Amino acid sequence: MFMTTQNAMLHCAPGRPDIALTANSGSYNAGMAAGAALGGLILPLADVRDTFLAGRLLTVGSCAVLLGGRLQRYGSKSAK
């Protein structure tokens, strides 16, 4: 997954690959920290299975948002 997002970042910033790679690494690390913090907040309130369920739901939701943005962008290009 990291390499896929890195490739997408390089397409977004073709003139400044150093900034794109830095932003990709930073967002990857921030995502891991946010996931660990969220898991640490949910785990005392629920059991382990519910914590994994929350992680799965967040992952599916984020994939849906990314897919929706991509479809919207390609839909606007084909409408022109």
C-alpha positions in Angstrom: 0.0 0.0 0.0 2.9 2.4 0.8 4.3 2.0 -2.7 0.9 2.7 -4.3 0.4 5.9 -2.4 4.0 6.9 -3.1 3.4 6.4 -6.8 0.2 8.5 -6.6 2.1 11.3 -4.7 4.8 11.4 -7.4 2.1 11.9 -10.1 0.6 14.8 -8.1 4.0 16.6 -7.7 6.1 15.8 -10.7 8.4 18.8 -10.2 9.2 18.3 -6.6 9.6 14.5 -5.8 11.5 15.2 -2.6 8.5 17.0 -1.1 6.1 14.4 -2.4 8.0 11.6 -0.8 8.3 13.4 2.4 4.6 14.1 2.5 3.9 10.5 1.8 6.2 9.2 4.6 4.7 11.8 7.0 1.1 10.9 6.3 1.9 7.1 6.5 3.5 7.6 10.0 0.7 9.9 11.1 -1.9 7.3 10.0 -0.2 4.6 12.0 0.0 6.8 15.1 -3.7 7.8 14.7 -4.7 4.1 14.3 -2.8 3.1 17.4 -4.3 6.0 19.4 -7.8 5.1 18.3 -7.2 1.5 19.1 -6.0 2.4 22.5 -9.1 4.5 23.1 -11.5 1.8 21.8 -9.9 -1.2 23.5 -10.8 -0.3 27.1 -14.4 0.3 26.1 -14.9 -2.9 24.0 -13.2 -6.2 23.6 -10.6 -7.1 21.0 -13.1 -8.2 18.3 -14.9 -4.9 18.5 -11.6 -3.0 18.2 -10.8 -5.0 15.0 -14.3 -4.4 13.7 -13.8 -0.6 14.2 -10.5 -0.8 12.3 -12.1 -2.7 9.5 -15.0 -0.2 9.3 -12.6 2.7 9.2 -10.6 1.0 6.5 -13.7 0.3 4.3 -14.9 3.9 4.8 -11.6 5.4 3.8 -11.4 3.2 0.7 -14.9 4.3 -0.2 -14.0 7.9 0.1 -10.9 7.4 -2.0 -12.8 5.5 -4.7 -15.5 8.1 -4.7 -13.0 10.9 -5.3 -11.4 8.9 -8.1 -14.7 8.1 -9.8 -15.8 11.7 -9.4 -12.6 13.0 -11.0 -12.7 10.6 -13.9 -16.5 11.2 -14.4 -15.8 14.9 -14.7 -13.1 14.3 -17.3 -15.4 12.1 -19.5 -18.2 14.6 -19.3 -16.1 17.3 -21.1 
